[in-house]
Amino acid sequence: MGLLERFEDSLDRLVNGAFARAFKAEVQPVEIAAALQREMDDRAAVIDRERTVIPNVFFIELSEHDFNRLAPFQTALRAELAGLIRDYGAQQRYTILGTIDVSFGEDEELDTGIFRVRSEARAEISSQGNESKADDAVRGQPRLVVGDVAYPLVRGITRLGRGTDADIRIVDPGASRNHCEIVIGTPVLLRDTGSTNGTFVDGKRITEITIDDGTEILIGSTTLVFRNS
C-alpha cells in the first residue's frame, strides 16, 4: 500500500468515514496530499551530495466553501498531512530543515474544488552558544535570517514579496507583491523589482547591489540579514 492510500485509510478511521461523505463533490483530502508530494518534488533543491532540501512549511489555500467544509477536520488533517510529508521525505531521502507545519487559509477568489499550495524551507536557528541541528543544516548555505528563522536560498533566483507566488513571503504592509530578488552567483546580487516603497541597504534605496555575508536588507519594516558562512 502506498503513502496516499495509507493516508486516506488513516483519515477514514479517525473520522469514521466522514471525509468520504463530506467531500464527495468538493476538494478531496487525498488530492491535497498528492499536491503536497508534487510540491516537495518540484521544490527539492540539491545542496550537496548528501543533502536535497525540501520545504517544511506548507500553506493550503481553499475556496470559502471548501474551507468551511474542511474546518471540523482541520486538526486531524494537519496531523495526517504532516506525517505524510515526513514519511515521503524519508522515503525520497530528502532533508527537512525544521519542524513540519501545515496550515489552511481561505481565498475568496478560488472556486469550489480548486485549491493552491504554497511552501517555504524555513529553519529555526538557535542563539549563539546553543547550536541545533537546524544550525548545522544551514551552515555554509546562502540564506536570509529574520530573527531566529533562516530561509535557505536554494534557487538561482529567489523572489521576495508579499504575493502568494513569492519564494519567500514577506508579511509586511510595506512590501510589494513582487518586491525584490536575490541572484546567487559570484558575486551575489540583490535586485529591486519595481517595488513601491523600495528596498534598502545601509539606509540607501537600491536598484541593484552586491551583497556579502552580514548585509542587512530592509523591506518595509522587516530586516533580513544575508548569511553565506
C-alpha positions in Angstrom: 0.0 0.0 0.0 1.4 3.4 -1.0 1.6 6.5 1.2 -1.5 8.1 -0.3 -3.6 5.0 0.3 -2.4 4.7 3.9 -3.1 8.4 4.4 -6.7 8.0 3.1 -7.3 4.9 5.2 -5.9 6.6 8.3 -8.1 9.6 7.9 -11.1 7.5 7.3 -10.5 5.6 10.6 -10.1 8.9 12.5 -13.3 10.4 11.4 -15.4 7.3 10.9 -15.9 7.8 7.2 -16.9 11.5 7.5 -14.4 12.5 4.8 -16.0 10.3 2.2 -19.4 11.9 2.8 -18.3 15.5 3.4 -16.0 15.8 0.4 -17.9 13.8 -2.2 -18.0 16.7 -4.8 -15.5 19.1 -3.2 -11.8 19.1 -2.6 -10.7 15.6 -1.6 -8.0 15.3 1.2 -6.1 12.8 -1.0 -5.9 15.5 -3.7 -4.2 17.8 -1.2 -1.9 15.0 -0.1 -0.9 14.3 -3.8 -0.4 18.0 -4.4 2.0 18.2 -1.4 4.0 15.4 -2.7 4.3 17.2 -6.1 5.2 20.4 -4.3 8.0 18.6 -2.4 9.4 17.1 -5.6 9.1 20.4 -7.5 10.8 22.5 -4.8 13.5 19.9 -3.9 16.9 21.6 -4.2 20.2 19.8 -4.2 22.6 21.5 -1.7 25.4 19.0 -1.9 26.0 15.2 -2.4 24.3 14.4 0.8 21.5 16.9 1.1 18.5 17.7 -1.1 16.4 20.2 0.8 12.6 20.4 0.6 10.1 22.8 2.2 8.9 22.2 5.7 6.2 24.9 5.9 3.1 24.4 3.8 0.1 26.7 3.4 -3.0 25.4 1.6 -5.5 28.0 0.2 -9.1 26.9 -0.4 -12.3 28.4 -1.6 -14.7 29.7 1.0 -17.0 26.6 0.5 -14.1 24.1 0.8 -12.5 25.9 3.7 -15.8 25.9 5.7 -16.4 22.2 5.0 -12.8 21.3 6.0 -12.9 23.3 9.2 -14.3 20.5 11.5 -11.5 18.1 10.3 -8.5 20.5 10.3 -6.8 19.2 13.4 -6.8 15.6 12.2 -6.0 16.6 8.6 -3.0 18.8 9.6 -1.5 16.0 11.7 -2.0 13.4 9.0 -0.6 15.6 6.2 2.5 16.4 8.4 3.0 12.7 8.9 2.7 12.1 5.1 5.3 14.9 4.4 7.7 13.3 7.0 7.3 9.8 5.6 7.6 10.9 2.0 10.7 13.0 2.8 12.3 10.0 4.4 11.3 7.7 1.5 12.9 10.1 -1.0 15.9 10.8 1.3 15.1 14.5 1.4 16.4 16.8 4.0 13.8 18.7 6.0 15.4 21.7 7.8 12.9 22.4 10.5 9.5 21.5 12.1 6.9 20.5 9.6 3.9 22.9 9.6 0.7 22.6 7.6 -2.0 25.3 7.7 -5.1 26.2 5.8 -6.4 29.5 4.6 -9.3 30.9 2.6 -9.1 32.7 -0.7 -12.4 34.2 -1.9 -11.1 34.2 -5.5 -10.9 30.4 -5.7 -13.8 28.4 -7.0 -15.1 25.3 -5.1 -12.9 22.3 -5.8 -9.9 24.5 -6.6 -7.0 24.9 -4.1 -3.5 26.3 -4.1 -0.3 25.1 -2.2 2.4 27.5 -1.1 5.6 26.3 0.6 8.8 27.5 2.2 12.0 26.0 3.5 12.3 27.5 7.0 14.8 26.6 9.7 14.5 27.7 13.3 18.0 28.6 14.4 19.2 28.9 18.0 21.1 31.6 19.8 24.9 31.7 19.9 26.3 29.0 22.2 23.3 26.7 21.8 23.6 25.2 18.4 20.9 22.9 16.9 20.6 20.5 14.0 19.0 23.4 12.1 22.1 25.5 12.6 24.2 22.6 11.2 21.9 22.1 8.2 22.1 25.8 7.0 25.7 26.5 7.9 27.6 27.4 4.7 24.4 27.7 2.7 23.4 31.2 1.5 20.3 32.2 3.5 18.3 35.1 4.8 17.8 35.4 8.5 14.9 37.1 10.1 15.1 36.9 13.9 15.6 33.3 14.8 14.4 31.9 11.4 16.6 31.2 8.5 15.4 30.9 4.9 17.9 28.9 2.8 18.4 30.3 -0.7 18.2 27.1 -2.7 17.4 28.6 -6.1 19.5 30.6 -8.6 17.0 33.4 -8.3 14.9 33.8 -5.1 11.9 36.2 -5.3 10.8 38.0 -2.2 7.5 39.8 -1.7 4.0 39.9 -0.2 2.4 37.9 -3.1 1.5 34.3 -2.9 3.9 33.4 -5.7 7.0 34.7 -3.9 9.6 32.2 -2.9 10.0 33.9 0.4 6.8 35.7 1.5 7.3 38.9 3.4 4.2 39.6 5.5 4.7 43.3 5.8 2.3 46.1 4.6 5.4 47.9 3.3 6.3 45.0 1.0 5.1 44.9 -2.6 3.7 41.6 -4.1 6.9 41.2 -6.1 9.4 43.3 -4.2 12.9 42.2 -4.9 15.0 39.2 -5.8 18.4 37.7 -4.8 20.6 36.2 -7.6 23.1 33.6 -6.3 26.4 33.8 -8.1 29.8 35.4 -7.9 29.0 37.9 -6.6 25.6 37.6 -5.0 23.2 40.3 -6.2 20.2 41.9 -4.6 17.8 43.5 -7.2 14.7 45.6 -6.6 11.9 44.5 -9.0 9.9 47.7 -9.1 8.7 47.8 -5.5 6.5 50.7 -4.4 8.3 51.5 -1.2 11.8 50.4 -2.2 14.5 48.0 -1.0 17.1 49.5 1.3 20.7 48.5 2.2 22.6 50.6 4.8 19.8 53.2 4.7 20.0 53.7 1.0 17.4 52.7 -1.6 18.9 50.4 -4.1 18.1 49.2 -7.6 20.8 46.5 -7.8 23.7 45.9 -5.4 26.3 43.3 -4.5 25.7 41.7 -1.0 28.1 39.9 1.3 27.8 38.0 4.5 26.2 40.2 7.1 24.4 42.6 4.7 21.2 43.9 6.2 18.2 44.3 3.9 15.2 46.4 4.8 11.8 45.7 3.2 9.1 47.8 4.8 9.8 47.4 8.5 11.3 43.9 8.1 15.0 43.5 8.4 16.6 40.5 6.7 20.3 39.6 7.1 22.1 37.8 4.3 24.4 35.0 5.6 26.8 33.0 3.5 29.0 31.3 6.1 
